[in-house]
Amino acid sequence: MYAREDGTIYEEPRWGATGRSGFQPMPASAAEKWIPLPVGSKLFYLPGRRPWGINPQGRLQVYEKGYAVAAFVAPAHTQLALASYIVEAGAPVLPLHAYTAVAWHKGRFYVAATRIDPSPRQDIQTYDFERMERGKEALLRRFPGNRLVAHLMQNCVDRYCCPAARNLALGRWECPLPTSPACNAACIGCISLQEPHESPIPSTQERLTFRPTAEEIAELAIYHLKTAPDPIVSFGQGCEGEPLLVWKTIAEAVRLIRQATPRGIINVNTNGAWPDAITALAEAGVDSFRISLNSAQPTWYHNYYRPRNYTFEMVVESIRRAVSLGKWVSINYFTLPGFTDQPTEIQALHRLLHHTRLHMIQWRNFNIDPDWYAQRMHITPTSLQKPYGILRLMRSLKRTFPYLTYGYFNPPAWLIRKRKPLAPHPA
């Protein structure tokens, strides 16, 4: 497949499709798995990028007559190969999306991906938009002075089309609770704040501009936990900074919530910077933590997150401590074929899992231009080894750590209750 400058996509039937792992293009047959393009996915034309293909003579060659095409696969799916192309001089940095290999075969689009989570939580076909609009207006009427509700309905539902906020309007599953307008990291791929003086790309959404009170948070959370099926309320969203910066407010809100209802799961999505804050939140009544990682290697982690006043070792201690306190712990593992499945990364991930006994890996697609990421991380083709394969990595980890859960979303109470308690190894 290729695209013209107007964005129209075409098939080149004489050429074979390719994918990419790290910097290396490969025939489509070398990708681990191809599936029909999931409903809710999007196709992208990639300016300034010429696609690799397999020419009619069976050789790998750049296709000069068009531009590369990529897929942004629907939530709950993890990419197994990147879109394959060469970058021309002057090509713009790609926006903060994931760029998956896509092909045309027997009248259908296919992508190199696998469904990692069976939950329909963000399947586009489950959204009733008329009912969503009614639910949004009902929440605004029910909580007329609540700034958090106004933010979620007017910004997250209407402007950002946030799936979690849309589910809140529909009265189901996971309710987002953004709380912090500030952050203690400066991630190069931050979706809510890109500094114009150092980034050529815009953030995909604006960051929260106020700090909700514990009462505002609890008011919405209690209502959702009492009324929604399989309810979860989650701090730490894409439209905010780092929730641990307001951990005292969150702890107060959690206590108010648990005084009103024992139902559902209270979750915190966080960078896990401060172990003592994690302990305080666990003791206040938080049920689960999801800690984001681009890598289990300290150097790669620091190059991406650029942490302020914390270290990778402190993040690991936060994971270990939350597990030791009996909480469900996931890592939000940014997955990028050719980087995530490097032998050195796999070894580091094994050490992390062995040391912490965390419960779940959420295999999330990394929303970033892979070439820009490599440049900012100081990764070169010669610094990489032969990749292992994402699907192969998933299978091998399960053999070594059979208790691990895989998914894409924060789990509901029934899934967490199924876990077998495991103590982390001594610090």
VEXMISE-721735 format. One record per residue (C-alpha): residue number from 1; residue in one letter; x negated, y negated, z negated. Coordinates in steps of 0.2 Angstrom, whole numbers, plus 5000, padded with zeros to 4 digits. Example, Ala and Ser with C-alpha at 12.3 -4.5 7.8 and 13.67 -1.06 7.14 Angstrom:
   num   residuo     px     py     pz
     1         A   4938   5022   4961
     2         S   4932   5005   4964
// end
This chain:
   num   residuo     px     py     pz
     1         M   5000   5000   5000
     2         Y   4995   4982   5003
     3         A   5002   4965   5002
     4         R   5002   4949   5013
     5         E   5000   4932   5006
     6         D   5018   4929   5005
     7         G   5020   4944   4993
     8         T   5028   4956   5005
     9         I   5022   4974   5002
    10         Y   5019   4986   5016
    11         E   5014   5004   5018
    12         E   4999   5009   5028
    13         P   5003   5027   5032
    14         R   4986   5032   5040
    15         W   4977   5028   5024
    16         G   4977   5037   5007
    17         A   4980   5029   4991
    18         T   4966   5026   4977
    19         G   4965   5022   4959
    20         R   4952   5016   4948
    21         S   4943   5020   4931
    22         G   4932   5007   4924
    23         F   4923   5000   4939
    24         Q   4924   5015   4950
    25         P   4937   5018   4964
    26         M   4943   5036   4966
    27         P   4955   5045   4978
    28         A   4973   5046   4971
    29         S   4970   5065   4969
    30         A   4957   5062   4956
    31         A   4970   5053   4945
    32         E   4977   5064   4931
    33         K   4995   5062   4935
    34         W   5007   5052   4946
    35         I   5025   5049   4942
    36         P   5039   5040   4951
    37         L   5039   5022   4947
    38         P   5049   5020   4931
    39         V   5065   5010   4931
    40         G   5061   4992   4924
    41         S   5043   4992   4931
    42         K   5037   4978   4942
    43         L   5025   4977   4957
    44         F   5012   4963   4958
    45         Y   5003   4956   4973
    46         L   4985   4953   4968
    47         P   4977   4937   4977
    48         G   4959   4938   4982
    49         R   4958   4956   4980
    50         R   4956   4969   4994
    51         P   4962   4987   4991
    52         W   4951   5002   4991
    53         G   4959   5016   5002
    54         I   4955   5033   5010
    55         N   4953   5029   5028
    56         P   4959   5041   5042
    57         Q   4942   5049   5043
    58         G   4944   5054   5024
    59         R   4931   5041   5017
    60         L   4933   5028   5004
    61         Q   4934   5011   5012
    62         V   4940   4993   5008
    63         Y   4956   4989   5018
    64         E   4953   4972   5025
    65         K   4970   4968   5032
    66         G   4979   4965   5016
    67         Y   4978   4962   4997
    68         A   4979   4974   4983
    69         V   4996   4979   4975
    70         A   4998   4984   4957
    71         A   5012   4990   4945
    72         F   5017   4984   4928
    73         V   5024   5000   4921
    74         A   5040   4999   4910
    75         P   5038   5001   4891
    76         A   5035   5018   4884
    77         H   5023   5023   4898
    78         T   5004   5023   4897
    79         Q   4993   5020   4913
    80         L   4981   5033   4918
    81         A   4972   5023   4932
    82         L   4970   5005   4936
    83         A   4974   4997   4953
    84         S   4958   4999   4964
    85         Y   4951   4984   4974
    86         I   4936   4973   4976
    87         V   4937   4955   4970
    88         E   4933   4941   4983
    89         A   4923   4926   4979
    90         G   4934   4912   4972
    91         A   4948   4925   4967
    92         P   4958   4919   4952
    93         V   4958   4928   4935
    94         L   4974   4938   4934
    95         P   4987   4934   4921
    96         L   4989   4944   4905
    97         H   4998   4959   4912
    98         A   4993   4978   4915
    99         Y   4988   4983   4932
   100         T   4992   5001   4936
   101         A   4988   5010   4952
   102         V   5003   5012   4963
   103         A   5006   5022   4979
   104         W   5020   5025   4992
   105         H   5024   5044   4995
   106         K   5039   5052   5004
   107         G   5050   5036   5003
   108         R   5046   5032   4984
   109         F   5034   5022   4974
   110         Y   5023   5032   4962
   111         V   5011   5026   4948
   112         A   4997   5034   4939
   113         A   5005   5035   4922
   114         T   5013   5046   4909
   115         R   5028   5043   4898
   116         I   5021   5043   4880
   117         D   5037   5039   4870
   118         P   5054   5047   4873
   119         S   5063   5033   4864
   120         P   5074   5023   4876
   121         R   5071   5008   4864
   122         Q   5066   4996   4878
   123         D   5073   5005   4894
   124         I   5080   4991   4905
   125         Q   5095   5002   4909
   126         T   5101   5002   4891
   127         Y   5103   4983   4890
   128         D   5121   4977   4892
   129         F   5117   4959   4896
   130         E   5135   4952   4893
   131         R   5135   4961   4876
   132         M   5118   4954   4872
   133         E   5124   4936   4875
   134         R   5139   4939   4864
   135         G   5128   4946   4850
   136         K   5116   4931   4852
   137         E   5130   4919   4850
   138         A   5137   4929   4835
   139         L   5120   4929   4826
   140         L   5118   4910   4829
   141         R   5135   4907   4821
   142         R   5132   4919   4807
   143         F   5116   4911   4802
   144         P   5118   4892   4807
   145         G   5104   4885   4797
   146         N   5091   4899   4799
   147         R   5076   4893   4809
   148         L   5070   4911   4812
   149         V   5086   4916   4820
   150         A   5087   4901   4831
   151         H   5069   4904   4837
   152         L   5072   4922   4841
   153         M   5089   4919   4850
   154         Q   5084   4903   4859
   155         N   5066   4906   4863
   156         C   5063   4925   4862
   157         V   5079   4931   4870
   158         D   5082   4917   4882
   159         R   5065   4911   4887
   160         Y   5053   4926   4885
   161         C   5065   4940   4888
   162         C   5058   4949   4873
   163         P   5064   4967   4872
   164         A   5063   4967   4853
   165         A   5073   4951   4852
   166         R   5086   4957   4864
   167         N   5088   4973   4854
   168         L   5091   4962   4839
   169         A   5105   4953   4848
   170         L   5112   4970   4853
   171         G   5112   4975   4834
   172         R   5100   4990   4836
   173         W   5084   4997   4832
   174         E   5069   4986   4829
   175         C   5071   4968   4823
   176         P   5056   4956   4826
   177         L   5052   4944   4811
   178         P   5038   4932   4817
   179         T   5032   4922   4802
   180         S   5014   4915   4805
   181         P   5010   4900   4816
   182         A   4991   4902   4813
   183         C   4978   4916   4816
   184         N   4961   4922   4810
   185         A   4956   4929   4826
   186         A   4953   4921   4844
   187         C   4956   4936   4855
   188         I   4951   4933   4873
   189         G   4968   4941   4878
   190         C   4979   4932   4866
   191         I   4997   4931   4873
   192         S   5002   4916   4862
   193         L   4987   4905   4863
   194         Q   4974   4902   4876
   195         E   4963   4887   4874
   196         P   4962   4877   4890
   197         H   4944   4873   4888
   198         E   4938   4891   4889
   199         S   4952   4901   4898
   200         P   4957   4900   4916
   201         I   4974   4908   4912
   202         P   4990   4902   4902
   203         S   4997   4911   4887
   204         T   5013   4921   4891
   205         Q   5023   4913   4878
   206         E   5021   4899   4865
   207         R   5017   4902   4847
   208         L   5029   4900   4833
   209         T   5028   4881   4826
   210         F   5035   4884   4809
   211         R   5033   4895   4794
   212         P   5050   4903   4789
   213         T   5054   4904   4771
   214         A   5056   4921   4762
   215         E   5075   4917   4761
   216         E   5076   4915   4780
   217         I   5067   4931   4783
   218         A   5076   4941   4770
   219         E   5093   4934   4776
   220         L   5091   4941   4794
   221         A   5082   4957   4789
   222         I   5095   4962   4776
   223         Y   5109   4960   4789
   224         H   5100   4970   4802
   225         L   5094   4984   4790
   226         K   5112   4986   4784
   227         T   5121   4986   4801
   228         A   5109   4993   4814
   229         P   5106   5011   4819
   230         D   5088   5018   4815
   231         P   5084   5001   4809
   232         I   5066   4993   4808
   233         V   5061   4976   4804
   234         S   5044   4971   4809
   235         F   5032   4956   4805
   236         G   5019   4952   4817
   237         Q   5025   4948   4834
   238         G   5019   4942   4851
   239         C   5025   4924   4848
   240         E   5015   4921   4832
   241         G   4998   4922   4825
   242         E   4992   4934   4811
   243         P   5005   4938   4797
   244         L   4992   4942   4784
   245         L   4989   4923   4783
   246         V   5006   4922   4775
   247         W   5006   4938   4766
   248         K   5013   4930   4750
   249         T   5029   4924   4759
   250         I   5031   4941   4767
   251         A   5028   4950   4750
   252         E   5042   4939   4743
   253         A   5053   4942   4757
   254         V   5051   4961   4756
   255         R   5055   4961   4738
   256         L   5071   4951   4742
   257         I   5075   4964   4755
   258         R   5073   4979   4745
   259         Q   5083   4972   4731
   260         A   5097   4971   4743
   261         T   5095   4988   4753
   262         P   5084   5003   4753
   263         R   5089   5007   4771
   264         G   5077   5007   4786
   265         I   5059   5003   4788
   266         I   5049   4987   4784
   267         N   5034   4987   4796
   268         V   5019   4975   4798
   269         N   5010   4973   4814
   270         T   4993   4966   4810
   271         N   4975   4965   4814
   272         G   4972   4972   4797
   273         A   4959   4959   4792
   274         W   4961   4958   4773
   275         P   4962   4975   4763
   276         D   4968   4966   4748
   277         A   4983   4958   4757
   278         I   4987   4976   4764
   279         T   4987   4983   4746
   280         A   4999   4969   4740
   281         L   5011   4971   4754
   282         A   5011   4990   4752
   283         E   5015   4987   4733
   284         A   5029   4975   4737
   285         G   5038   4988   4748
   286         V   5031   4988   4765
   287         D   5034   5005   4773
   288         S   5022   5005   4788
   289         F   5008   4996   4796
   290         R   5002   4995   4814
   291         I   4985   4989   4816
   292         S   4979   4983   4833
   293         L   4962   4988   4841
   294         N   4955   4986   4858
   295         S   4941   4998   4853
   296         A   4934   5009   4838
   297         Q   4917   5002   4841
   298         P   4912   4987   4831
   299         T   4903   4978   4845
   300         W   4917   4979   4857
   301         Y   4930   4975   4844
   302         H   4920   4959   4839
   303         N   4918   4954   4857
   304         Y   4936   4954   4860
   305         Y   4944   4949   4844
   306         R   4931   4936   4839
   307         P   4937   4937   4820
   308         R   4936   4923   4808
   309         N   4930   4927   4791
   310         Y   4933   4946   4792
   311         T   4924   4961   4800
   312         F   4928   4977   4809
   313         E   4923   4987   4793
   314         M   4937   4977   4784
   315         V   4949   4983   4796
   316         V   4944   5001   4794
   317         E   4946   4999   4775
   318         S   4963   4992   4777
   319         I   4969   5007   4787
   320         R   4961   5019   4774
   321         R   4969   5009   4760
   322         A   4986   5009   4767
   323         V   4985   5028   4771
   324         S   4979   5031   4753
   325         L   4994   5021   4746
   326         G   5006   5033   4755
   327         K   5011   5021   4770
   328         W   5013   5026   4788
   329         V   4999   5019   4798
   330         S   4998   5017   4817
   331         I   4985   5009   4828
   332         N   4991   4999   4842
   333         Y   4977   5005   4854
   334         F   4975   4994   4869
   335         T   4972   5007   4883
   336         L   4961   5003   4898
   337         P   4956   5018   4910
   338         G   4937   5019   4911
   339         F   4934   5010   4895
   340         T   4945   5018   4882
   341         D   4940   5035   4888
   342         Q   4921   5032   4888
   343         P   4911   5045   4878
   344         T   4905   5032   4866
   345         E   4922   5026   4863
   346         I   4929   5043   4860
   347         Q   4915   5047   4847
   348         A   4919   5031   4838
   349         L   4938   5035   4838
   350         H   4935   5052   4831
   351         R   4925   5044   4817
   352         L   4939   5032   4813
   353         L   4952   5046   4813
   354         H   4942   5057   4802
   355         H   4938   5044   4790
   356         T   4955   5036   4788
   357         R   4968   5050   4793
   358         L   4979   5037   4801
   359         H   4996   5045   4807
   360         M   4999   5038   4824
   361         I   4991   5031   4840
   362         Q   5002   5019   4850
   363         W   4994   5021   4867
   364         R   4998   5003   4873
   365         N   4993   4997   4891
   366         F   4980   4983   4889
   367         N   4988   4967   4897
   368         I   4972   4959   4904
   369         D   4962   4957   4920
   370         P   4950   4972   4919
   371         D   4936   4963   4927
   372         W   4938   4947   4917
   373         Y   4938   4958   4901
   374         A   4922   4967   4906
   375         Q   4914   4950   4909
   376         R   4919   4943   4893
   377         M   4914   4959   4884
   378         H   4897   4960   4892
   379         I   4901   4977   4900
   380         T   4892   4981   4917
   381         P   4894   4996   4928
   382         T   4877   5002   4923
   383         S   4882   5001   4904
   384         L   4896   5014   4906
   385         Q   4896   5032   4907
   386         K   4907   5044   4916
   387         P   4925   5042   4909
   388         Y   4933   5057   4901
   389         G   4951   5053   4907
   390         I   4965   5046   4897
   391         L   4977   5061   4898
   392         R   4963   5073   4894
   393         L   4958   5062   4879
   394         M   4975   5062   4873
   395         R   4976   5081   4874
   396         S   4958   5084   4866
   397         L   4962   5072   4851
   398         K   4978   5083   4847
   399         R   4967   5098   4846
   400         T   4955   5091   4834
   401         F   4969   5081   4824
   402         P   4985   5091   4826
   403         Y   4994   5080   4814
   404         L   4993   5065   4825
   405         T   5009   5057   4832
   406         Y   5008   5049   4849
   407         G   5020   5035   4855
   408         Y   5023   5017   4860
   409         F   5035   5010   4847
   410         N   5035   5009   4828
   411         P   5044   5024   4822
   412         P   5060   5025   4812
   413         A   5063   5032   4795
   414         W   5067   5049   4801
   415         L   5051   5051   4810
   416         I   5040   5045   4796
   417         R   5049   5057   4784
   418         K   5043   5071   4795
   419         R   5024   5068   4791
   420         K   5014   5079   4781
   421         P   5004   5068   4768
   422         L   4985   5068   4771
   423         A   4973   5059   4760
   424         P   4959   5049   4768
   425         H   4942   5054   4765
   426         P   4932   5044   4752
   427         A   4926   5027   4757
// end
